[in-house]
Amino acid sequence: MVIPVVPYFDFVEANLAQRGELFGALARILDSGALMAAEEVAAFEDEFADYVGVSHCVAVGTGTDALGLALAAVGAARQDVVLTTPNASPVVADAVLQTGPRLEFVDVDASTGLMDLNRLEDRLKDDAAARPKVVIPVHLFGQCADMDGLEELSRKYEFLIVEDARQAHGSQARGRKAGSFGIAAAFSFSPEKNLGALGQGGAVTTNDPELADAVRQVRAQGLGIGYTGKVELADSQMDALQAAALRVKLPRLDEHNARRRIVAAVYDKALSGTGYTEPLAVLPGNTPNRHIYTIMIPDRDDMRAYLDEQGVGTGLYYPVPLHLHPRFRRLGLRRGDFPEAEALALTTLSLPIRPELTPDQVAMVIDAVRSFGGSMR
């Protein structure tokens, strides 16, 4: 087995620069003995809400819980339809189905992997189909969906927007941060995220005080009141240790995102327009946080094996679209139903992109990609 020269993740390196601050924050919590201190969690909630640009943040145990709690709090019930994209984490489908609504999909744009709003509007115009209560735009790999267009459609067709911002900490669309568009948004703070805890964590952001209160009640007791009555889910709380770690990391999030964008710009210049590799496109007006950097390549699996031999770690995101995933066969969907998502599942590969990458490491990744089969020399 080849030891990666450029690993895809490096959690030691990711926390090294702030190691002293993190130890100090954790020591403060340990010395106090208040491992579930509400004050520490509340302080993080205030700071993250201010960062996102919303009135309320409710910290919870995981990003999956955040999405499920947001859906429950807006009253998405068994008789309702929730629409999202099939090229997403199974977590999205799990959150919807566990909450109760019927899950349906809209295909994506081939160049960005984001929800195709033309296809969405075609679905919304279909008189024979049930009108969705909620649309979940997935801010894929840290790039916001077309939120201007989606907000316009939400007003026209009267659905709610619940953002899947679990990969989008600090991402922007026309100057507004992810998590500030919909009636609610779900974030994840698992360790690999741009803003990662030292374990699990999540949050719901919103400008709606009633929705925030509903999520807080369920978080604490597993029982609360949403817009349409009683909401029952397992309790989900963030502990003070995770909140303290996130408070240390939040002030440097923008700096780290900027470093990621520098790496992405180097990759873009080297790998765009080659006729062989092509990075996923960025929408005009968007500033992605570059959580994940993904290229499209015809023989993806061979490329991945080759890069592994060269000591370059890679990521493989959503090789099975949700409508074809074994866990969701009960939805009754088939191959060919969402062709763009299916094509991306077979051709996308993610390269290392971390704020700690050195120029030499970035050059090594590019050289390895270019040398694959000699096809890009």
KEKOLVO-59329 format. One record per residue (C-alpha): x, y, z; residue number from 1; residue in three letters. Coordinates in nm, 4 decimals. Example, Ala and Ser with C-alpha at 12.3 -4.5 7.8 and 13.67 -1.06 7.14 Angstrom:
2
+----------+----------+----------+-----+-----+
|        x |        y |        z |   i |  aa |
+----------+----------+----------+-----+-----+
|   1.2300 |  -0.4500 |   0.7800 |   1 | Ala |
|   1.3670 |  -0.1060 |   0.7140 |   2 | Ser |
+----------+----------+----------+-----+-----+
//
This chain:
377
+----------+----------+----------+-----+-----+
|        x |        y |        z |   i |  aa |
+----------+----------+----------+-----+-----+
|   0.0000 |   0.0000 |   0.0000 |   1 | Met |
|   0.1326 |   0.3419 |  -0.1001 |   2 | Val |
|   0.1495 |   0.5953 |   0.1827 |   3 | Ile |
|  -0.0052 |   0.9146 |   0.0416 |   4 | Pro |
|   0.2396 |   1.1963 |  -0.0232 |   5 | Val |
|  -0.0611 |   1.4246 |  -0.0551 |   6 | Val |
|  -0.3383 |   1.2728 |   0.1593 |   7 | Pro |
|  -0.6964 |   1.3687 |   0.0857 |   8 | Tyr |
|  -0.7654 |   1.4476 |   0.4535 |   9 | Phe |
|  -0.5082 |   1.5267 |   0.7206 |  10 | Asp |
|  -0.6799 |   1.5909 |   1.0525 |  11 | Phe |
|  -0.3528 |   1.6317 |   1.2405 |  12 | Val |
|  -0.2359 |   1.9063 |   1.0053 |  13 | Glu |
|  -0.5808 |   2.0665 |   1.0024 |  14 | Ala |
|  -0.5701 |   2.1312 |   1.3775 |  15 | Asn |
|  -0.1964 |   2.1913 |   1.4184 |  16 | Leu |
|  -0.1896 |   2.5695 |   1.3803 |  17 | Ala |
|  -0.4598 |   2.6178 |   1.6453 |  18 | Gln |
|  -0.3539 |   2.3310 |   1.8692 |  19 | Arg |
|  -0.2668 |   2.5588 |   2.1620 |  20 | Gly |
|  -0.5945 |   2.7498 |   2.1411 |  21 | Glu |
|  -0.7891 |   2.4259 |   2.1183 |  22 | Leu |
|  -0.6146 |   2.2803 |   2.4218 |  23 | Phe |
|  -0.6862 |   2.6019 |   2.6104 |  24 | Gly |
|  -1.0565 |   2.5941 |   2.5222 |  25 | Ala |
|  -1.0913 |   2.2275 |   2.6128 |  26 | Leu |
|  -0.9026 |   2.2783 |   2.9397 |  27 | Ala |
|  -1.1427 |   2.5580 |   3.0298 |  28 | Arg |
|  -1.4391 |   2.3240 |   2.9832 |  29 | Ile |
|  -1.2734 |   2.0323 |   3.1608 |  30 | Leu |
|  -1.1678 |   2.2482 |   3.4539 |  31 | Asp |
|  -1.5209 |   2.3784 |   3.4945 |  32 | Ser |
|  -1.6733 |   2.0302 |   3.4708 |  33 | Gly |
|  -1.9566 |   2.1811 |   3.2633 |  34 | Ala |
|  -1.9380 |   1.9412 |   2.9691 |  35 | Leu |
|  -2.2921 |   2.0271 |   2.8600 |  36 | Met |
|  -2.2718 |   2.3952 |   2.9550 |  37 | Ala |
|  -2.5527 |   2.5837 |   2.7865 |  38 | Ala |
|  -2.3529 |   2.9067 |   2.8049 |  39 | Glu |
|  -2.0718 |   2.7746 |   2.5820 |  40 | Glu |
|  -2.3158 |   2.6403 |   2.3253 |  41 | Val |
|  -2.5212 |   2.9619 |   2.3343 |  42 | Ala |
|  -2.2066 |   3.1688 |   2.2767 |  43 | Ala |
|  -2.1229 |   2.9641 |   1.9676 |  44 | Phe |
|  -2.4820 |   2.9947 |   1.8445 |  45 | Glu |
|  -2.4662 |   3.3734 |   1.8697 |  46 | Asp |
|  -2.1294 |   3.3904 |   1.6967 |  47 | Glu |
|  -2.2285 |   3.1586 |   1.4122 |  48 | Phe |
|  -2.5631 |   3.3340 |   1.3584 |  49 | Ala |
|  -2.3784 |   3.6632 |   1.3315 |  50 | Asp |
|  -2.1300 |   3.5091 |   1.0873 |  51 | Tyr |
|  -2.4028 |   3.3672 |   0.8615 |  52 | Val |
|  -2.6113 |   3.6841 |   0.8848 |  53 | Gly |
|  -2.9251 |   3.5452 |   1.0472 |  54 | Val |
|  -3.1137 |   3.6082 |   1.3699 |  55 | Ser |
|  -3.1012 |   3.2574 |   1.5128 |  56 | His |
|  -2.8729 |   2.9554 |   1.5254 |  57 | Cys |
|  -2.9637 |   2.6367 |   1.7119 |  58 | Val |
|  -2.6717 |   2.3991 |   1.7666 |  59 | Ala |
|  -2.7548 |   2.0275 |   1.7565 |  60 | Val |
|  -2.5780 |   1.6936 |   1.7684 |  61 | Gly |
|  -2.5179 |   1.6273 |   1.3964 |  62 | Thr |
|  -2.5776 |   1.7736 |   1.0532 |  63 | Gly |
|  -2.8235 |   1.4946 |   0.9820 |  64 | Thr |
|  -3.0247 |   1.5934 |   1.2883 |  65 | Asp |
|  -3.0107 |   1.9570 |   1.1803 |  66 | Ala |
|  -3.1762 |   1.8792 |   0.8472 |  67 | Leu |
|  -3.4383 |   1.6508 |   1.0006 |  68 | Gly |
|  -3.5213 |   1.8983 |   1.2771 |  69 | Leu |
|  -3.5524 |   2.1833 |   1.0282 |  70 | Ala |
|  -3.7951 |   1.9813 |   0.8163 |  71 | Leu |
|  -3.9985 |   1.8808 |   1.1208 |  72 | Ala |
|  -4.0089 |   2.2372 |   1.2497 |  73 | Ala |
|  -4.1524 |   2.3726 |   0.9220 |  74 | Val |
|  -4.4258 |   2.1121 |   0.9463 |  75 | Gly |
|  -4.3205 |   1.8758 |   0.6673 |  76 | Ala |
|  -4.5526 |   1.5819 |   0.7315 |  77 | Ala |
|  -4.6329 |   1.2448 |   0.5772 |  78 | Arg |
|  -4.8747 |   1.3862 |   0.3224 |  79 | Gln |
|  -4.6208 |   1.6408 |   0.1946 |  80 | Asp |
|  -4.3637 |   1.6260 |  -0.0851 |  81 | Val |
|  -4.0023 |   1.7323 |  -0.0430 |  82 | Val |
|  -3.7888 |   1.7847 |  -0.3553 |  83 | Leu |
|  -3.4096 |   1.7698 |  -0.3694 |  84 | Thr |
|  -3.1328 |   1.6467 |  -0.6013 |  85 | Thr |
|  -3.0197 |   1.2836 |  -0.6372 |  86 | Pro |
|  -2.6452 |   1.3615 |  -0.6302 |  87 | Asn |
|  -2.6215 |   1.4156 |  -0.2577 |  88 | Ala |
|  -2.5296 |   1.2311 |   0.0576 |  89 | Ser |
|  -2.7686 |   0.9570 |   0.1703 |  90 | Pro |
|  -2.7997 |   1.1710 |   0.4834 |  91 | Val |
|  -3.0349 |   1.4009 |   0.2893 |  92 | Val |
|  -3.2710 |   1.1207 |   0.1952 |  93 | Ala |
|  -3.2522 |   0.9743 |   0.5442 |  94 | Asp |
|  -3.3446 |   1.3072 |   0.7030 |  95 | Ala |
|  -3.6470 |   1.3501 |   0.4760 |  96 | Val |
|  -3.7774 |   0.9949 |   0.5037 |  97 | Leu |
|  -3.7262 |   0.9724 |   0.8792 |  98 | Gln |
|  -3.9199 |   1.2959 |   0.9217 |  99 | Thr |
|  -4.2063 |   1.1524 |   0.7186 | 100 | Gly |
|  -4.2652 |   1.3366 |   0.3881 | 101 | Pro |
|  -4.2548 |   1.1836 |   0.0420 | 102 | Arg |
|  -3.9150 |   1.2306 |  -0.1210 | 103 | Leu |
|  -3.8824 |   1.3245 |  -0.4878 | 104 | Glu |
|  -3.5876 |   1.4384 |  -0.6984 | 105 | Phe |
|  -3.5001 |   1.6980 |  -0.9607 | 106 | Val |
|  -3.2062 |   1.6408 |  -1.1934 | 107 | Asp |
|  -2.8987 |   1.8617 |  -1.1931 | 108 | Val |
|  -2.7084 |   2.0832 |  -1.4316 | 109 | Asp |
|  -2.4357 |   1.8846 |  -1.6062 | 110 | Ala |
|  -2.1672 |   2.1509 |  -1.5651 | 111 | Ser |
|  -2.2175 |   2.2408 |  -1.1977 | 112 | Thr |
|  -2.3906 |   1.9429 |  -1.0360 | 113 | Gly |
|  -2.6366 |   2.1883 |  -0.8799 | 114 | Leu |
|  -3.0156 |   2.1702 |  -0.9016 | 115 | Met |
|  -3.1362 |   2.2477 |  -1.2543 | 116 | Asp |
|  -3.4002 |   2.5157 |  -1.2049 | 117 | Leu |
|  -3.5464 |   2.4667 |  -1.5520 | 118 | Asn |
|  -3.6182 |   2.1050 |  -1.4642 | 119 | Arg |
|  -3.7477 |   2.2161 |  -1.1262 | 120 | Leu |
|  -3.9940 |   2.4564 |  -1.2851 | 121 | Glu |
|  -4.1083 |   2.1885 |  -1.5292 | 122 | Asp |
|  -4.1841 |   1.9704 |  -1.2256 | 123 | Arg |
|  -4.3645 |   2.2571 |  -1.0508 | 124 | Leu |
|  -4.5806 |   2.3214 |  -1.3586 | 125 | Lys |
|  -4.6922 |   1.9572 |  -1.3704 | 126 | Asp |
|  -5.0554 |   1.9698 |  -1.2669 | 127 | Asp |
|  -5.0640 |   1.5931 |  -1.2233 | 128 | Ala |
|  -4.7887 |   1.5983 |  -0.9609 | 129 | Ala |
|  -4.8309 |   1.7011 |  -0.6003 | 130 | Ala |
|  -4.6972 |   2.0494 |  -0.5282 | 131 | Arg |
|  -4.3936 |   2.0306 |  -0.2971 | 132 | Pro |
|  -4.4074 |   2.1823 |   0.0469 | 133 | Lys |
|  -4.0274 |   2.2070 |   0.0687 | 134 | Val |
|  -3.7414 |   2.2242 |  -0.1795 | 135 | Val |
|  -3.3947 |   2.1414 |  -0.0465 | 136 | Ile |
|  -3.1164 |   2.2949 |  -0.2549 | 137 | Pro |
|  -2.7884 |   2.1123 |  -0.1935 | 138 | Val |
|  -2.4998 |   2.3593 |  -0.1865 | 139 | His |
|  -2.2832 |   2.0992 |  -0.3535 | 140 | Leu |
|  -1.9161 |   2.0775 |  -0.2531 | 141 | Phe |
|  -1.9403 |   2.4249 |  -0.1007 | 142 | Gly |
|  -2.0989 |   2.6072 |  -0.3958 | 143 | Gln |
|  -2.4403 |   2.7662 |  -0.3433 | 144 | Cys |
|  -2.7249 |   2.6632 |  -0.5665 | 145 | Ala |
|  -2.8826 |   2.9335 |  -0.7852 | 146 | Asp |
|  -3.0543 |   3.1017 |  -0.4926 | 147 | Met |
|  -3.1827 |   3.4067 |  -0.6820 | 148 | Asp |
|  -3.3673 |   3.1795 |  -0.9217 | 149 | Gly |
|  -3.4833 |   2.9474 |  -0.6471 | 150 | Leu |
|  -3.6204 |   3.2303 |  -0.4344 | 151 | Glu |
|  -3.8122 |   3.3573 |  -0.7363 | 152 | Glu |
|  -3.9634 |   3.0133 |  -0.7948 | 153 | Leu |
|  -4.0504 |   2.9790 |  -0.4248 | 154 | Ser |
|  -4.2533 |   3.2981 |  -0.4400 | 155 | Arg |
|  -4.4240 |   3.1948 |  -0.7629 | 156 | Lys |
|  -4.5083 |   2.8375 |  -0.6607 | 157 | Tyr |
|  -4.5308 |   2.8864 |  -0.2830 | 158 | Glu |
|  -4.2883 |   2.6324 |  -0.1456 | 159 | Phe |
|  -4.0446 |   2.6633 |   0.1435 | 160 | Leu |
|  -3.6675 |   2.6538 |   0.0999 | 161 | Ile |
|  -3.4644 |   2.4529 |   0.3517 | 162 | Val |
|  -3.0974 |   2.4779 |   0.2535 | 163 | Glu |
|  -2.8627 |   2.1838 |   0.2768 | 164 | Asp |
|  -2.5622 |   2.3961 |   0.3764 | 165 | Ala |
|  -2.3743 |   2.1129 |   0.5436 | 166 | Arg |
|  -2.0765 |   2.1696 |   0.3097 | 167 | Gln |
|  -2.1158 |   2.5447 |   0.2674 | 168 | Ala |
|  -1.9685 |   2.7237 |   0.5702 | 169 | His |
|  -1.8843 |   3.0720 |   0.4444 | 170 | Gly |
|  -1.9961 |   3.0117 |   0.0850 | 171 | Ser |
|  -2.1642 |   3.3096 |  -0.0785 | 172 | Gln |
|  -2.4102 |   3.3807 |  -0.3570 | 173 | Ala |
|  -2.4136 |   3.7445 |  -0.4692 | 174 | Arg |
|  -2.2735 |   3.8582 |  -0.1360 | 175 | Gly |
|  -2.5087 |   3.6611 |   0.0895 | 176 | Arg |
|  -2.3826 |   3.3659 |   0.2889 | 177 | Lys |
|  -2.5197 |   3.0154 |   0.2634 | 178 | Ala |
|  -2.7630 |   2.9541 |   0.5448 | 179 | Gly |
|  -2.9298 |   3.2954 |   0.5128 | 180 | Ser |
|  -3.1628 |   3.2302 |   0.2166 | 181 | Phe |
|  -3.4281 |   2.9780 |   0.3108 | 182 | Gly |
|  -3.6726 |   2.9639 |   0.5970 | 183 | Ile |
|  -3.4070 |   2.7393 |   0.7529 | 184 | Ala |
|  -3.0708 |   2.5838 |   0.6744 | 185 | Ala |
|  -2.8818 |   2.2834 |   0.8060 | 186 | Ala |
|  -2.5058 |   2.2835 |   0.8740 | 187 | Phe |
|  -2.2716 |   2.0013 |   0.9714 | 188 | Ser |
|  -1.9552 |   2.0464 |   1.1790 | 189 | Phe |
|  -1.8094 |   1.6977 |   1.1384 | 190 | Ser |
|  -1.4265 |   1.7059 |   1.1418 | 191 | Pro |
|  -1.3736 |   1.7102 |   0.7635 | 192 | Glu |
|  -1.5850 |   2.0218 |   0.7102 | 193 | Lys |
|  -1.4344 |   2.3679 |   0.6528 | 194 | Asn |
|  -1.5573 |   2.4512 |   1.0029 | 195 | Leu |
|  -1.5073 |   2.1175 |   1.1729 | 196 | Gly |
|  -1.5523 |   2.0192 |   1.5347 | 197 | Ala |
|  -1.3402 |   1.7593 |   1.7127 | 198 | Leu |
|  -1.6308 |   1.5196 |   1.6836 | 199 | Gly |
|  -1.9851 |   1.5594 |   1.5582 | 200 | Gln |
|  -2.2018 |   1.8685 |   1.5571 | 201 | Gly |
|  -2.4622 |   2.0501 |   1.3534 | 202 | Gly |
|  -2.6797 |   2.3592 |   1.3500 | 203 | Ala |
|  -3.0024 |   2.5026 |   1.2145 | 204 | Val |
|  -2.9946 |   2.8681 |   1.1082 | 205 | Thr |
|  -3.3056 |   3.0783 |   1.0522 | 206 | Thr |
|  -3.4541 |   3.4251 |   1.0767 | 207 | Asn |
|  -3.7792 |   3.2825 |   1.2123 | 208 | Asp |
|  -3.7994 |   3.2915 |   1.5951 | 209 | Pro |
|  -4.0898 |   3.0432 |   1.6095 | 210 | Glu |
|  -3.8984 |   2.7905 |   1.4021 | 211 | Leu |
|  -3.5859 |   2.8373 |   1.6161 | 212 | Ala |
|  -3.7900 |   2.7797 |   1.9325 | 213 | Asp |
|  -3.9429 |   2.4627 |   1.7861 | 214 | Ala |
|  -3.5980 |   2.3225 |   1.7064 | 215 | Val |
|  -3.4714 |   2.4123 |   2.0551 | 216 | Arg |
|  -3.7590 |   2.2264 |   2.2190 | 217 | Gln |
|  -3.6995 |   1.9112 |   2.0181 | 218 | Val |
|  -3.3239 |   1.9360 |   2.0692 | 219 | Arg |
|  -3.3594 |   1.9400 |   2.4451 | 220 | Ala |
|  -3.6518 |   1.7044 |   2.5029 | 221 | Gln |
|  -3.7231 |   1.5095 |   2.1873 | 222 | Gly |
|  -4.0631 |   1.6764 |   2.1816 | 223 | Leu |
|  -4.1727 |   2.0151 |   2.0582 | 224 | Gly |
|  -4.4310 |   2.2169 |   1.8719 | 225 | Ile |
|  -4.3754 |   2.2935 |   1.5038 | 226 | Gly |
|  -4.5897 |   2.4927 |   1.2657 | 227 | Tyr |
|  -4.8430 |   2.2137 |   1.2291 | 228 | Thr |
|  -4.8511 |   2.0630 |   1.5742 | 229 | Gly |
|  -4.6483 |   1.8161 |   1.7766 | 230 | Lys |
|  -4.3029 |   1.7177 |   1.6557 | 231 | Val |
|  -4.1420 |   1.4045 |   1.7997 | 232 | Glu |
|  -3.7793 |   1.3194 |   1.7292 | 233 | Leu |
|  -3.4830 |   1.1966 |   1.9293 | 234 | Ala |
|  -3.3132 |   1.4662 |   2.1336 | 235 | Asp |
|  -2.9980 |   1.6098 |   1.9790 | 236 | Ser |
|  -2.7663 |   1.8420 |   2.1657 | 237 | Gln |
|  -2.4197 |   1.9781 |   2.1009 | 238 | Met |
|  -2.1827 |   1.9401 |   2.3939 | 239 | Asp |
|  -1.9751 |   2.2246 |   2.5327 | 240 | Ala |
|  -1.6460 |   2.0690 |   2.4185 | 241 | Leu |
|  -1.7509 |   2.0835 |   2.0546 | 242 | Gln |
|  -1.8904 |   2.4342 |   2.0899 | 243 | Ala |
|  -1.5648 |   2.5520 |   2.2469 | 244 | Ala |
|  -1.3584 |   2.4020 |   1.9634 | 245 | Ala |
|  -1.5832 |   2.5609 |   1.7008 | 246 | Leu |
|  -1.5518 |   2.8998 |   1.8701 | 247 | Arg |
|  -1.1732 |   2.8716 |   1.8368 | 248 | Val |
|  -1.1954 |   2.7863 |   1.4670 | 249 | Lys |
|  -1.4715 |   3.0208 |   1.3494 | 250 | Leu |
|  -1.2602 |   3.3420 |   1.3460 | 251 | Pro |
|  -1.0194 |   3.1818 |   1.0953 | 252 | Arg |
|  -1.2835 |   3.0281 |   0.8687 | 253 | Leu |
|  -1.2719 |   3.3036 |   0.6067 | 254 | Asp |
|  -0.8920 |   3.2917 |   0.5988 | 255 | Glu |
|  -0.8944 |   2.9158 |   0.5481 | 256 | His |
|  -1.1637 |   2.9389 |   0.2796 | 257 | Asn |
|  -0.9524 |   3.1984 |   0.0964 | 258 | Ala |
|  -0.6560 |   2.9585 |   0.0991 | 259 | Arg |
|  -0.8759 |   2.6861 |  -0.0455 | 260 | Arg |
|  -0.9840 |   2.9221 |  -0.3250 | 261 | Arg |
|  -0.6184 |   2.9921 |  -0.4083 | 262 | Ile |
|  -0.5554 |   2.6184 |  -0.4476 | 263 | Val |
|  -0.8729 |   2.5826 |  -0.6557 | 264 | Ala |
|  -0.7617 |   2.8644 |  -0.8864 | 265 | Ala |
|  -0.4318 |   2.6836 |  -0.9521 | 266 | Val |
|  -0.6175 |   2.3611 |  -1.0253 | 267 | Tyr |
|  -0.8630 |   2.5431 |  -1.2517 | 268 | Asp |
|  -0.5856 |   2.6953 |  -1.4602 | 269 | Lys |
|  -0.4062 |   2.3627 |  -1.4987 | 270 | Ala |
|  -0.7034 |   2.1322 |  -1.5542 | 271 | Leu |
|  -0.9681 |   2.3366 |  -1.7390 | 272 | Ser |
|  -1.0164 |   2.3121 |  -2.1133 | 273 | Gly |
|  -0.7795 |   2.0190 |  -2.1609 | 274 | Thr |
|  -1.0368 |   1.8159 |  -2.3479 | 275 | Gly |
|  -0.9869 |   1.5453 |  -2.0890 | 276 | Tyr |
|  -1.0393 |   1.6848 |  -1.7409 | 277 | Thr |
|  -1.2887 |   1.9570 |  -1.6600 | 278 | Glu |
|  -1.3615 |   2.1044 |  -1.3156 | 279 | Pro |
|  -1.7209 |   2.1572 |  -1.2141 | 280 | Leu |
|  -1.8235 |   2.5093 |  -1.3142 | 281 | Ala |
|  -1.8909 |   2.7984 |  -1.0747 | 282 | Val |
|  -2.2091 |   3.0023 |  -1.1171 | 283 | Leu |
|  -2.1708 |   3.3768 |  -1.1849 | 284 | Pro |
|  -2.1878 |   3.5711 |  -0.8590 | 285 | Gly |
|  -2.0938 |   3.2705 |  -0.6466 | 286 | Asn |
|  -1.7969 |   3.2537 |  -0.4108 | 287 | Thr |
|  -1.7622 |   2.8876 |  -0.3115 | 288 | Pro |
|  -1.5813 |   2.7893 |   0.0062 | 289 | Asn |
|  -1.4128 |   2.5125 |  -0.1960 | 290 | Arg |
|  -1.4921 |   2.2445 |   0.0570 | 291 | His |
|  -1.4426 |   1.9820 |  -0.2155 | 292 | Ile |
|  -1.2697 |   2.0267 |  -0.5522 | 293 | Tyr |
|  -1.4150 |   1.7990 |  -0.8175 | 294 | Thr |
|  -1.3162 |   1.7272 |  -1.1761 | 295 | Ile |
|  -1.5018 |   1.5367 |  -1.4455 | 296 | Met |
|  -1.2976 |   1.2712 |  -1.6248 | 297 | Ile |
|  -1.4170 |   0.9909 |  -1.8575 | 298 | Pro |
|  -1.2216 |   0.7020 |  -1.7023 | 299 | Asp |
|  -1.2592 |   0.8118 |  -1.3414 | 300 | Arg |
|  -1.1943 |   0.4762 |  -1.1747 | 301 | Asp |
|  -0.8687 |   0.4193 |  -1.3634 | 302 | Asp |
|  -0.7563 |   0.7727 |  -1.2791 | 303 | Met |
|  -0.8312 |   0.7189 |  -0.9129 | 304 | Arg |
|  -0.6301 |   0.3964 |  -0.9017 | 305 | Ala |
|  -0.3394 |   0.5667 |  -1.0791 | 306 | Tyr |
|  -0.3378 |   0.8647 |  -0.8427 | 307 | Leu |
|  -0.3389 |   0.6259 |  -0.5473 | 308 | Asp |
|  -0.0248 |   0.4606 |  -0.6900 | 309 | Glu |
|   0.1327 |   0.8068 |  -0.7166 | 310 | Gln |
|   0.0595 |   0.8839 |  -0.3524 | 311 | Gly |
|  -0.2213 |   1.1318 |  -0.4199 | 312 | Val |
|  -0.5356 |   1.0807 |  -0.2130 | 313 | Gly |
|  -0.8740 |   1.1341 |  -0.3757 | 314 | Thr |
|  -1.2377 |   1.1527 |  -0.2746 | 315 | Gly |
|  -1.5339 |   0.9875 |  -0.4415 | 316 | Leu |
|  -1.8588 |   1.1676 |  -0.3794 | 317 | Tyr |
|  -2.1931 |   1.0169 |  -0.4574 | 318 | Tyr |
|  -2.0917 |   0.7349 |  -0.6950 | 319 | Pro |
|  -2.4463 |   0.6032 |  -0.6494 | 320 | Val |
|  -2.7205 |   0.8642 |  -0.6981 | 321 | Pro |
|  -2.9848 |   0.8548 |  -0.4290 | 322 | Leu |
|  -3.2579 |   0.7266 |  -0.6613 | 323 | His |
|  -3.0423 |   0.4183 |  -0.7346 | 324 | Leu |
|  -2.9082 |   0.3685 |  -0.3825 | 325 | His |
|  -3.0015 |   0.0298 |  -0.2305 | 326 | Pro |
|  -3.1337 |   0.2006 |   0.0847 | 327 | Arg |
|  -3.3955 |   0.3888 |  -0.1165 | 328 | Phe |
|  -3.5254 |   0.1230 |  -0.3534 | 329 | Arg |
|  -3.8682 |   0.1662 |  -0.2009 | 330 | Arg |
|  -3.8961 |   0.4973 |  -0.3859 | 331 | Leu |
|  -3.9498 |   0.2917 |  -0.7036 | 332 | Gly |
|  -3.7114 |   0.4908 |  -0.9260 | 333 | Leu |
|  -3.4971 |   0.3539 |  -1.2075 | 334 | Arg |
|  -3.1743 |   0.4081 |  -1.3963 | 335 | Arg |
|  -3.2308 |   0.6750 |  -1.6587 | 336 | Gly |
|  -3.4733 |   0.8780 |  -1.4470 | 337 | Asp |
|  -3.2098 |   1.1456 |  -1.3715 | 338 | Phe |
|  -2.9458 |   1.1136 |  -1.6440 | 339 | Pro |
|  -2.7266 |   1.4104 |  -1.5529 | 340 | Glu |
|  -2.6847 |   1.2999 |  -1.1935 | 341 | Ala |
|  -2.6134 |   0.9468 |  -1.3134 | 342 | Glu |
|  -2.3446 |   1.0707 |  -1.5561 | 343 | Ala |
|  -2.1737 |   1.2744 |  -1.2836 | 344 | Leu |
|  -2.1756 |   0.9738 |  -1.0527 | 345 | Ala |
|  -1.9614 |   0.7867 |  -1.3051 | 346 | Leu |
|  -1.7207 |   1.0645 |  -1.4047 | 347 | Thr |
|  -1.6433 |   1.2856 |  -1.1036 | 348 | Thr |
|  -1.3340 |   1.2636 |  -0.8858 | 349 | Leu |
|  -1.2293 |   1.4949 |  -0.6027 | 350 | Ser |
|  -0.8716 |   1.6126 |  -0.5502 | 351 | Leu |
|  -0.7050 |   1.7190 |  -0.2244 | 352 | Pro |
|  -0.7968 |   2.0752 |  -0.1316 | 353 | Ile |
|  -0.7019 |   2.1892 |   0.2145 | 354 | Arg |
|  -0.5775 |   2.5237 |   0.3456 | 355 | Pro |
|  -0.2584 |   2.3522 |   0.4635 | 356 | Glu |
|  -0.1544 |   2.2280 |   0.1174 | 357 | Leu |
|   0.1832 |   2.3622 |   0.0068 | 358 | Thr |
|   0.2541 |   2.4819 |  -0.3493 | 359 | Pro |
|   0.4754 |   2.1750 |  -0.3960 | 360 | Asp |
|   0.1924 |   1.9437 |  -0.2959 | 361 | Gln |
|  -0.0492 |   2.1181 |  -0.5320 | 362 | Val |
|   0.2057 |   2.0846 |  -0.8129 | 363 | Ala |
|   0.2444 |   1.7139 |  -0.7334 | 364 | Met |
|  -0.1317 |   1.6629 |  -0.7644 | 365 | Val |
|  -0.1435 |   1.8444 |  -1.0988 | 366 | Ile |
|   0.1577 |   1.6554 |  -1.2351 | 367 | Asp |
|   0.0040 |   1.3236 |  -1.1319 | 368 | Ala |
|  -0.3275 |   1.4062 |  -1.3003 | 369 | Val |
|  -0.1526 |   1.5219 |  -1.6159 | 370 | Arg |
|   0.0729 |   1.2192 |  -1.6344 | 371 | Ser |
|  -0.2136 |   0.9697 |  -1.6236 | 372 | Phe |
|  -0.1618 |   0.7550 |  -1.9321 | 373 | Gly |
|   0.0398 |   1.0325 |  -2.0899 | 374 | Gly |
|  -0.2874 |   1.1685 |  -2.2247 | 375 | Ser |
|  -0.2429 |   1.5218 |  -2.0981 | 376 | Met |
|   0.1261 |   1.5804 |  -2.1755 | 377 | Arg |
+----------+----------+----------+-----+-----+
//
